[in-house]
Amino acid sequence: MLQPTQDFYDVASLAEAFNLSERTIRELAASGQLPARRVGGKYLFSALALHEWLGTHRLGVPHGEPSSEFKSRIAKDIETLRPLLERLAK
């Protein structure tokens, strides 16, 4: 997770924090999907702008009631693991 330990992040440090490739970070910045500034030909990311952005963008986080497909997949996973869980419970 991104920790506010500095005022600005470069592409490499942001890629590591988000577990994305540096290329992906550059593409997101170039498309305006990530708040960034170009300084000397390189992208810099303000910690303040990133934290505000993270507060308004919930990427990949489901909201509301889980879908029936999700529930079905979880039920199947539980049934698959049930013998192991029962052995561990003893």
TORBA-293448 format. One line per field, with one value per residue (C-alpha): x, z, y. Coordinates in steps of 0.05 Angstrom, whole numbers. Example, Ala and Ser with C-alpha at 12.3 -4.5 7.8 and 13.67 -1.06 7.14 Angstrom:
residues 2
x = [246; 273]
z = [156; 143]
y = [-90; -21]
This chain:
residues 90
x = [0; 23; 49; 54; 129; 149; 119; 129; 136; 171; 147; 189; 166; 93; 98; 125; 73; 15; 46; 42; 95; 130; 101; 30; 43; 69; 9; -40; -5; -3; -77; -95; -121; -69; -54; 16; 62; 118; 182; 244; 211; 194; 130; 124; 65; 44; 30; -28; -59; -51; -84; -142; -147; -146; -203; -247; -227; -244; -211; -231; -269; -339; -395; -461; -485; -438; -462; -492; -432; -385; -426; -427; -352; -339; -387; -350; -282; -308; -333; -266; -228; -277; -237; -174; -211; -242; -174; -144; -201; -185]
z = [0; -15; 49; 53; 69; 16; -21; -91; -123; -187; -236; -204; -133; -153; -195; -135; -88; -135; -157; -230; -284; -296; -367; -339; -292; -349; -393; -337; -326; -400; -408; -348; -308; -254; -229; -252; -275; -325; -300; -343; -387; -328; -291; -218; -174; -116; -53; -36; -105; -104; -36; -59; -123; -84; -41; -102; -144; -120; -172; -170; -105; -110; -78; -50; -50; -81; -148; -152; -195; -139; -86; -129; -139; -65; -47; -96; -67; 3; -17; -51; 12; 62; 74; 88; 134; 172; 182; 206; 255; 292]
y = [0; 70; 103; 179; 179; 229; 289; 261; 192; 174; 120; 65; 77; 83; 19; -18; 10; -8; -74; -52; -47; 19; 19; 13; 72; 114; 96; 113; 179; 196; 181; 224; 165; 178; 249; 265; 322; 317; 349; 345; 292; 246; 236; 257; 241; 285; 245; 291; 285; 209; 203; 246; 204; 139; 164; 174; 114; 45; 2; -71; -65; -95; -55; -80; -152; -203; -230; -300; -320; -299; -335; -398; -396; -387; -445; -490; -470; -485; -554; -569; -549; -580; -645; -605; -557; -616; -649; -584; -573; -639]
